[in-house]
Amino acid sequence: MTNSRLDPLKDYAFRQLHELLTPIQPKSNRAPILLSVGEPQNQPPAFIAEEMAKNADKWNRYTDHSGTPEFRKAVAAWLTRRYKLPQGMVNADKHILPVPGSREGLFMAALFAVPETKAGKKPACLIPNPSYHVYTGAALIAGADLVYLPARKETGFLPDLDAIAKSDLERAALFYLCTPVNPQGTVASLDYLKRAVELARRHDFLLVVDECYAEIYDKVPPPGALEACAALGGSLDNVVIAHSLSKRSSAPGLRSGFVCGPAESVQAFVNVLNYGAAGMSQPTLAAATRLWSDEAHVDANREIYRRNFDIADKVLDGRFGYYRPDGGFYLWLDVGDGAEAAKKLWGEAGIRVLPGGFMSWPDHTGKNHGQPYIRVAMVYDQPMMETALKLMTQVL
């Protein structure tokens, strides 16, 4: 038995990549360089293991979905420091919930935010185009119509909020926004985020802001949706943010993140989690608590990525529409045909990249504006990244 409504889920980006590259045997004898996945290659802090070992006697316990008071307090304190929020704006016991990575929080938001109807019509989910595939999957499974908002070079790689059709805003239940943007690295300004929050409140939809790359930036810390909420008076109404330790702390295997939002949204998350997931383990929560309380390892991570982009500045200057992104750790390169470039790079150099068309969807004319691009994850050390980028320029 199949559900035709979910047919687009078969277009999962990495399934497409697997099908594209599996028939090709790389000519290179060197080990493959995998730049297709945003998986940090540098190690997380050693104290993760220490904290988990200290709490090893708790592996046999279930944990409440709300996590531990220590975890929630550490997250609330970090958010308040990081975004210069008024004390007490984020309540550790009402506004924060641990989730096993930002992906899970982003996905589950759609399960409670999409009603059967909105304004008497089928509800819609607003999604930047291109964007992270989880937004589309979540909206489809929740039963929403997909409304893709162009996020191209002409719009600063962010959706043009003024160009969203009134009819789509009226039936919008959910708007996914990512900053720094995956894949293009744009950072939404505080003014942009304030306008997005105001739009969500005016039309009563949930603005879900994916901030999992917020701590990987070049020069200026990206503003966040909570900063926008603070500037608008301090209410969290209609806003949920998602953060993760995967990129910030190079710990994707820890599966630890959190969502923050108004109390009713946090309770809605709990209602979904009660049926669909187990609480995070106490050893994991202990390690995560310490990670959110430490900035030294985050500073060191940022410096690794800055040095990688210094290399990209030298190797790619003037090629493939290269620009140095403000945040995140991806390059978004115009190579003419992303899928053909990906095949060539894999076959001739053993370098795996993600075609931009696999993160994008055709517009009303049938054109996929991500098709000319490749996304390159700058996640290896400097010598490896320099080798990879030089090989890419030779091959392409």
N, C-alpha and C positions, 0 to 999 in steps of 0.2 A: 504494500500500500504506500502510495506517495502523495504528497501534498503539493500541488502545482504552484500554490502561492509562494512556496519556499524554493522554487526552482533557481532563483538568482543566487542562492547560497552556494550553488555548485561553482560559482565564479570566484570563490575564495582565492585571494591573491596568490598564496603560496602553493595552492593546488595547481593554478594556472602555470606558475613558474616551474613546478615539477614536471608537468606535461610538456612544457616548452623545451626544457633542457635535458630531460632523461634520455632522449634518443642520441644526444651528442656526447661523444667521447673526447675529453680534452686532450690536445696534443702535448701539452706541457707535462713534464715529469715532476715538477715541483708540487708541493702540497697545495690543494685548492685554497684560494683566498675568498672567504665567504662574506661579502659585503652587502648581501641581500637582506639580512635580518638585523634588527636593532638590538643585538645582544652584546653588551659590554664584554670585552676580552680581558680587561684589567681586573684583578682580584678585589673582592670587598675586604673591609677591615677584618683582621684576625679575631677581634673581640666578639664577632658573631658566634664563632665556635665556643669561645669562653662562656658567653651568656647561655648558650643552649646547653652546654655541659653542666653549668651550675643549676640549671632547671630540669635536668634529665629525669628527676624523680616525678615529674608532672606529665610525662608522655602518656600515662595511663588514665588521664582525666579528660573528660569533655570540657570544653570552655564555652561559656555563654557567648552569644553573638556580639555582645557589646564589648567583649575583650576584657582587659583589666583596667582598673582605675589609673594605674601607672602609665599604661599606653595612652589612654585618652588624654591624660594631663600633659604628657610629653608632646603629643600632637598639637593640643590647644596652645601650649606655650610656644612651640615652633611656629605655628601659623601667626600668632600674635607678634612674635619677633620679626619674622620674615616679611610680613606685609604691613607692619607698623599699625596694627589694629588697636582700637581702644580696649583697655583691660575689661574682660567680661563679655566682650562682644561674641566670642566663641565660647560656649559653655561645654566643658569637657564631657558632661554627662548627658546632655541633650542633643548636641549638634554633631557629634563625631561617632563614626562606626568603622571598625577595622574590616577590611575586605581582602581576599587573597589576590592582591594585585589590582591595579586600576582597571584592567580589562573587565574583571568581574563586576565591579561597581558600575562601570559604564553600561555594560550589557543589562544588568538587572534594573537599572533606572527605567528602561523602556517598559519593563514588565508591569510596573505599577503606575507609570505616568501616562500611558496610552489608554484612554477610555474607549468604550464601544462607539460613541459618537462625540463630536465636538461641534458646537453651533449647528446641530441637526444634520451634520454630514460625517463622512468617514474621516477620522482624525489623520493628521499629517505629521510627519517627522521631517524637520529641516536639517539637511546634511551638507556640509561643504563638499565641493567637488574639485579636486580629489580629496580623499581623506582616509583615515584608518578604517579598515573593513568592518570592524566590530559595530560601528554605528549602523551600518546598513543591515547587518545580520540581526541586531537587536530590534530595530524598527520592524523588519519583516516578521519576525517571530511574534512581536507584540500586536501585529495586525494593522499597522499604520501604512498609509500611502507614503512613498518616498518622494520628497521634494528636494532635488539636488540644486544647490546654490553655487554658481560659478565662483571659483576662488583662483583666478588666473593672475598672471603678471599684471594685467591692466587694472586689477582691483587690489593690488598689493598682496596677492595670495590669500586674501581673506574675503568672505562673502560681503557684497555691498548691501548693507542693511537697508538702505533706502530703496533698493531695487526689488526687495521681496514683495511679491504680489499680495495685495490686501486680502484676496480670497484665501491665499495660503496661510497668512497670519491668523485669520479668523478661525481656521480649523486646526491650527498647529497645536499639538499636545507637547511637543518636545523639540528642542533645538540643540544639537550637538555642536560644540565649538572647541577647538584645540588651540592652545597657545603656550609656548612656541609651537608653531604649526608643524605637524607631520603630514607631508614630507618636506615642505619648502623652507622651514626655519624662520618664518616671519613671526614677529611678536606683536600681539594686539596691544594697542595703546590703552591707557587708563580711560581715556575719553571713549574709545570704541567699546570697551567693556561696560562702561556706564550706560551707553546707548543700548547695548544688547540686554542689559538687566532691565532697563526701562521698557524695552519692547516686550520682554517676557511678562512683565507685570501688567502692562497695558492690555495685552491680549491673553493673559492668564495661561501661559504655557510654562513648562519647566525648562530652564536653561541649564544644560549640563556641560560644564567646562572641564575639559580634559587638560590637566596641568602636569602631566607626568614628566614633561621635559623642562619644567620650570627652573630647575637648578643647574641645567646645562646651558650656559649662556656665554657670550663672548665678553662684552664689556659692562652692560647695565643689567641688573636683575629685572627680569620681566615683571610687570605688574600682574596682579591676579584679580579674579572675580570678587574675592572677599574685600580687596581694596576698593573696588567699585562700589560694593555694598556699603562699606564704611563711609565713602564719600557721599552716598545717597541717604545717609541717616543711620545706617547700622543694621537694618533688617536683613535677614537672609531669605526672605520670601521669594519663591520662584527660582531659587538658584541652588544648584548642587555642584560641588567641585570634587574632582578625583585626583589623588596623588598616589605615587608608588615609590618603593625603594629600588625598583629594578634599574632605573637609569641613575637616579640620584646617588645611590650607594653601590652600584654595580652588583646588585643582588637579585637578579630575576628569578633565580632558583629558590629564593626564600619565600616567594609568593606572599608578599605582604604590602598592603597599601591601606588607604582609608578613603572614605567619602565624608564630606562635611556639608551640612545643609540645615534647613529649618527642622524643628523637632518632628513635624508630621511626616516629612520626607524620610528622615532617619527611621521612624517607626515603620514606614512603608517598606523600606529596605529590610528591616528585621522580619516583617511578615513574609517577604519573598524568601529570605534566607532560611526561615524556619522550615520551609518545604524543600528548598533546592540546594542547601549547602550546610556543611558543618562549621562550627566556630573555629577560628584560628587556634592552633595549639599554644599552650602557655610557654613552652620554650621558644617558639617563633615570636610570640608577643614580647618576651623578655629581650630577645635580640633586637627586634624592631624598636622597642622603647629606647634602647641605648643609641641606635642609629639616628633616630629623630632628635636625640639630645646632643649629637656630636657634629661639628661643622668642619673639623680638620680634614677628614677624609673626603668631604664634598669639595672643598677647595682644591685638594690634590687632583681629584677627578676632573674638575673644570680645567685645570692647567694642562692635563693630558690632551683634552680635546682642543684647547687653544693652540697647542703646538702642532696638532694634526692639521688644523686649518691654516697655520702658518705655512706648512708644507704645501697644502692645496693652493695657497696664494701664489707660490713660486711655480708650481708645476702646471697649474691650470689657467693661469692668468691669460685672458683673451681667448680661451677655448671653451666651447660648448655652453656659452652663456653663463659661465661661472660667476658667482658672487659669493661673498662670505656671509653665511647666515647669521642672524642675530642670536638665535637660540637653537637648541637641539643639536644632534650630531650627524645630520644627513646633508649630502649634496643633492641638488635637484638639477641635473644636467640635461641640456637640450642637445640630443645626439641625432636628431632627424627622425629616427624610428627606434623607439626604446626596445621593442621585442627583438628586432634584428641585431641591434647593438648587444643585447644580452646574450644572444646566441653566439655572436662572434667573439665576445670577451670570454665566454665559457669554453668555446671550442679551441681558441688560439692561445689563451693565457691562463685558463683555469680560474678565472675571476667570475664570481657569481654576483650579479646585481639584480635589482627588481625593476622591470619595465614600468614606467609611469602609467601606462594605460591600464595596468592591473589594479591601480589604486583610484581609477577614474571611471566615470560612466558617461555614455554618449549624451549629448544635449538633444534638444528637440529637433535638430537638423540631422542627427545621427553621427555627429562628429565627436570623437573622444579627444579632448584637448590635452590629456595627459600622455597621449600616444607618442609624441616626439621625445619624451624624457626618460631618464633612468634615475632611480633613487640609489644612492651609494651611502652605506653606513660606515662612518669614519671611526671604527671601534677598535682597531688594532693599535699596536705601539708605533712610534714614529718610523723606525726603519721599515716595518712591514707596509705602512701606509704610503711611504715614499716609493717603495718598489711597486706597489699596486697602482698608484696613480701614474707613474711613468709608463708602466706596461699598458695601462688603459689608453694613454695618449698615442702610444706607438700603434696599438691595434686599431684604434678608431680613426 
